[in-house]
Amino acid sequence: MIKIEKILHCAREAGQKAGAIHKKYATGKRAFSTKSGSYDILTQTDLEAEKVIVDYILSEFPGHNILAEENKYVQSDSPYLWIIDPLDGTSNYAHGLPHYSVSIACAYEKQIIAGVVFDSAKNEEFYASMGQGAFLNGHKISVSENSTLKTSLLITGFFYSRGQEMLDTLENIRLFMEAPIHGIRRLGSAALDLAYVAAGRAEGYWEYRLNPWDFSAGKIILEESGGKITNQQGKGINIEASYIVGSNNLIHKDMLGILNRGPLSM
């Protein structure tokens, strides 16, 4: 098995390279197109950032597998899988809202062992590796100690569908507001949402229907900071999970209790 330190170093270097692409286009014209007629959009930055990440990783680790948002890659029998979102928060980026990130995780035999979430707009780099803690710009981070929903700030996100799933998500928000809780935010980058919970900036996060590249790096960063991440039934998640609930651990049971009263509890 390759040393995790080497894996993490590669992820961080790739994240910085992608962040440079973010910055390259951030102040210019940010043309975008929609994917398959949905509200999910694509920019040139997504494509260029993914290419620079994949090229760098494969130059360091030829034969490793790649799972990324924008393109499909030939798979080998390697036990290593890199899970990449070159620009998480593309809608924010396309509109000039400075809240987006690059998310890179590496899994060994489907267990995430290292991850980085880099916010190029704020120059904040969150990263973690298995058993070594979580860090923000070189400083160790840990989750909030707030233990009640009443004192908690939660973050959520919406799936691109504007149909029943959107209405169901709004119903879950209503249930939380009646709990009551301190507040709810919808920021637009799942990777950063999880990193913010890890850094104690919020107590919990939930979102229905996420892809592996949305949460994999955030998962290990949150767990290594002392937090917890499960599905809506409280069971551990893998790299194929969809419904994500993350917290500082102290309010996790209360969050699940409310979510399992809602319409998306299945």
C-alpha positions as CSV (number, residue, x, y, z in Angstrom):
1,M,0.0,0.0,0.0
2,I,1.3,3.5,-0.9
3,K,2.0,5.7,2.1
4,I,-1.0,7.9,2.8
5,E,1.2,10.9,3.2
6,K,2.2,10.6,-0.4
7,I,-1.4,10.3,-1.5
8,L,-2.4,13.4,0.5
9,H,0.5,15.4,-0.9
10,C,-0.6,14.5,-4.4
11,A,-4.2,15.5,-3.7
12,R,-3.1,18.8,-2.2
13,E,-0.9,19.6,-5.2
14,A,-3.6,18.7,-7.6
15,G,-6.0,20.9,-5.7
16,Q,-3.7,23.9,-5.9
17,K,-3.3,23.3,-9.7
18,A,-7.1,23.3,-10.1
19,G,-7.4,26.3,-7.9
20,A,-5.1,28.2,-10.3
21,I,-7.5,27.4,-13.1
22,H,-10.4,28.7,-11.0
23,K,-8.5,32.0,-10.4
24,K,-7.6,32.3,-14.1
25,Y,-11.2,32.6,-15.2
26,A,-12.8,34.1,-12.0
27,T,-12.5,37.7,-13.0
28,G,-13.3,37.3,-16.7
29,K,-16.4,36.3,-18.7
30,R,-17.7,33.1,-17.2
31,A,-19.7,31.6,-20.1
32,F,-21.6,28.4,-19.2
33,S,-24.0,25.8,-20.7
34,T,-26.6,23.6,-19.1
35,K,-26.3,19.8,-19.0
36,S,-29.0,17.8,-20.8
37,G,-31.5,20.7,-20.5
38,S,-31.3,20.7,-16.6
39,Y,-30.3,23.4,-14.2
40,D,-26.9,21.7,-13.8
41,I,-24.4,23.9,-15.6
42,L,-20.9,23.5,-17.0
43,T,-18.1,26.0,-17.6
44,Q,-14.7,25.9,-19.3
45,T,-13.2,26.0,-15.8
46,D,-14.8,22.7,-14.9
47,L,-13.2,21.0,-17.9
48,E,-9.7,22.6,-17.6
49,A,-9.6,22.0,-13.9
50,E,-10.5,18.4,-14.2
51,K,-7.9,17.8,-16.9
52,V,-5.1,19.4,-14.8
53,I,-6.1,17.3,-11.8
54,V,-6.3,14.0,-13.7
55,D,-3.1,14.6,-15.6
56,Y,-1.2,15.3,-12.4
57,I,-2.6,12.4,-10.4
58,L,-1.8,9.9,-13.3
59,S,1.7,11.3,-13.7
60,E,2.3,10.5,-10.0
61,F,0.3,7.2,-9.9
62,P,-0.1,5.6,-13.3
63,G,-2.8,3.0,-13.4
64,H,-4.9,4.4,-10.6
65,N,-8.6,4.7,-11.3
66,I,-10.4,8.0,-11.7
67,L,-14.1,8.9,-11.0
68,A,-14.8,12.5,-11.9
69,E,-17.8,14.6,-12.6
70,E,-17.2,15.8,-16.1
71,N,-15.7,12.8,-18.0
72,K,-15.5,9.0,-17.8
73,Y,-12.1,7.3,-17.6
74,V,-10.9,3.8,-18.3
75,Q,-10.9,1.6,-15.2
76,S,-8.1,-0.8,-14.2
77,D,-7.9,-3.4,-11.5
78,S,-6.0,-1.0,-9.1
79,P,-7.5,-0.8,-5.6
80,Y,-7.0,3.0,-5.7
81,L,-9.8,5.3,-6.8
82,W,-9.5,9.1,-7.1
83,I,-12.9,10.9,-6.7
84,I,-12.8,14.4,-8.2
85,D,-15.1,17.4,-8.5
86,P,-13.0,20.0,-10.3
87,L,-15.4,22.8,-9.4
88,D,-18.0,22.2,-6.7
89,G,-20.3,25.2,-6.7
90,T,-20.3,25.8,-10.5
91,S,-23.5,27.9,-10.3
92,N,-21.9,30.2,-7.7
93,Y,-18.8,30.4,-9.8
94,A,-20.6,31.2,-13.0
95,H,-22.5,34.0,-11.4
96,G,-19.4,35.5,-9.7
97,L,-20.4,34.4,-6.2
98,P,-17.1,33.6,-4.4
99,H,-18.1,30.3,-2.8
100,Y,-16.9,27.2,-4.6
101,S,-14.2,24.7,-4.3
102,V,-12.2,21.8,-5.8
103,S,-12.8,18.5,-4.1
104,I,-10.4,15.5,-4.4
105,A,-10.5,12.3,-2.5
106,C,-8.6,9.0,-2.7
107,A,-10.1,5.7,-1.7
108,Y,-8.3,2.4,-1.2
109,E,-10.6,-0.6,-1.7
110,K,-13.6,1.7,-1.4
111,Q,-12.4,3.3,1.9
112,I,-11.6,7.0,1.7
113,I,-8.1,7.5,3.0
114,A,-7.3,11.1,2.1
115,G,-9.1,14.2,0.9
116,V,-8.7,17.9,0.2
117,V,-11.3,20.7,-0.4
118,F,-9.7,23.9,-1.6
119,D,-11.6,27.2,-1.7
120,S,-9.5,29.2,-4.2
121,A,-11.6,32.3,-3.7
122,K,-10.7,32.5,0.0
123,N,-7.4,30.6,-0.2
124,E,-8.7,28.1,2.4
125,E,-7.4,24.5,2.1
126,F,-9.2,21.9,4.1
127,Y,-7.5,18.5,4.1
128,A,-7.3,15.2,6.1
129,S,-5.9,11.7,5.9
130,M,-7.0,8.6,7.7
131,G,-6.0,8.6,11.4
132,Q,-4.1,11.9,11.1
133,G,-6.7,14.6,11.9
134,A,-8.2,17.4,9.8
135,F,-6.6,20.7,9.0
136,L,-7.3,24.1,7.5
137,N,-4.3,25.9,6.1
138,G,-2.0,23.9,8.3
139,H,-3.9,24.3,11.6
140,K,-5.8,21.4,13.1
141,I,-9.6,21.8,13.2
142,S,-12.4,20.2,15.2
143,V,-16.2,20.3,15.2
144,S,-18.4,22.6,17.2
145,E,-19.3,21.6,20.8
146,N,-22.9,22.9,20.5
147,S,-25.1,20.0,21.6
148,T,-28.6,21.2,21.0
149,L,-30.5,22.0,17.8
150,K,-31.6,25.3,19.4
151,T,-28.0,26.5,19.3
152,S,-27.1,24.9,16.0
153,L,-26.6,26.3,12.5
154,L,-27.4,23.8,9.8
155,I,-26.5,23.8,6.1
156,T,-28.5,22.1,3.3
157,G,-28.6,21.9,-0.4
158,F,-31.1,21.3,-3.2
159,F,-31.1,18.7,-5.9
160,Y,-31.3,20.1,-9.5
161,S,-34.8,18.7,-9.8
162,R,-37.5,21.4,-9.4
163,G,-40.3,18.8,-8.9
164,Q,-41.5,16.8,-5.9
165,E,-37.9,16.3,-4.5
166,M,-37.6,20.1,-4.2
167,L,-40.9,20.3,-2.3
168,D,-39.9,17.5,-0.1
169,T,-36.6,19.2,0.8
170,L,-38.5,22.4,1.6
171,E,-40.7,20.4,3.9
172,N,-37.6,19.1,5.8
173,I,-36.5,22.7,6.2
174,R,-39.9,23.6,7.7
175,L,-39.6,20.7,10.2
176,F,-36.1,21.9,11.3
177,M,-37.3,25.5,11.7
178,E,-40.1,24.3,13.9
179,A,-37.7,22.2,16.1
180,P,-36.5,25.0,16.6
181,I,-32.9,25.6,15.4
182,H,-30.7,28.6,15.3
183,G,-30.7,28.9,11.5
184,I,-30.4,27.2,8.1
185,R,-28.1,28.1,5.2
186,R,-28.0,27.0,1.6
187,L,-24.5,27.9,0.4
188,G,-24.1,25.9,-2.9
189,S,-21.0,23.8,-2.4
190,A,-21.5,20.4,-0.7
191,A,-17.8,19.9,-0.3
192,L,-17.3,23.2,1.5
193,D,-20.5,22.6,3.5
194,L,-19.0,19.4,5.0
195,A,-15.7,21.2,5.5
196,Y,-17.4,24.0,7.4
197,V,-19.1,21.5,9.7
198,A,-15.6,20.0,10.3
199,A,-14.2,23.5,11.1
200,G,-17.0,24.2,13.6
201,R,-18.6,26.9,11.4
202,A,-21.9,25.0,11.4
203,E,-23.2,22.1,13.4
204,G,-24.8,20.0,10.8
205,Y,-25.5,19.4,7.1
206,W,-27.9,17.3,5.1
207,E,-28.7,16.9,1.4
208,Y,-30.7,14.5,-0.6
209,R,-29.1,12.8,-3.7
210,L,-25.4,13.6,-3.8
211,N,-22.8,12.1,-6.1
212,P,-19.6,10.6,-4.7
213,W,-17.5,13.5,-6.0
214,D,-19.7,15.9,-4.0
215,F,-19.0,14.4,-0.6
216,S,-16.0,12.0,-0.6
217,A,-13.3,14.5,0.4
218,G,-15.7,16.3,2.9
219,K,-16.5,12.9,4.5
220,I,-13.0,12.2,5.6
221,I,-12.3,15.8,6.6
222,L,-15.5,15.8,8.8
223,E,-14.7,12.4,10.3
224,E,-11.1,13.3,11.1
225,S,-12.3,16.5,12.8
226,G,-14.5,14.5,15.2
227,G,-17.7,14.7,13.3
228,K,-20.1,12.0,12.0
229,I,-21.5,11.3,8.6
230,T,-24.2,8.7,7.8
231,N,-27.2,8.1,5.6
232,Q,-30.7,9.2,6.8
233,Q,-31.0,5.9,8.7
234,G,-27.9,6.5,10.7
235,K,-25.9,3.9,8.9
236,G,-22.3,4.5,7.6
237,I,-21.9,5.5,4.1
238,N,-19.6,4.4,1.3
239,I,-18.5,6.1,-1.9
240,E,-21.8,5.2,-3.5
241,A,-24.1,6.9,-1.0
242,S,-26.8,9.4,-2.0
243,Y,-28.6,10.8,1.1
244,I,-26.0,12.5,3.3
245,V,-26.3,13.6,6.9
246,G,-23.2,15.1,8.6
247,S,-22.8,16.7,12.0
248,N,-20.6,17.5,14.9
249,N,-21.9,14.1,16.3
250,L,-23.5,15.8,19.3
251,I,-26.7,16.7,17.3
252,H,-26.7,13.8,14.9
253,K,-29.4,11.8,16.6
254,D,-31.7,14.9,16.8
255,M,-31.1,15.6,13.1
256,L,-32.0,12.1,12.1
257,G,-35.1,12.2,14.2
258,I,-36.4,15.2,12.3
259,L,-35.3,13.9,8.9
260,N,-37.0,10.6,9.4
261,R,-40.3,12.5,10.1
262,G,-40.0,14.1,6.7
263,P,-41.2,13.0,3.2
264,L,-37.6,11.9,2.1
265,S,-37.2,9.5,5.0
266,M,-37.2,6.4,2.8
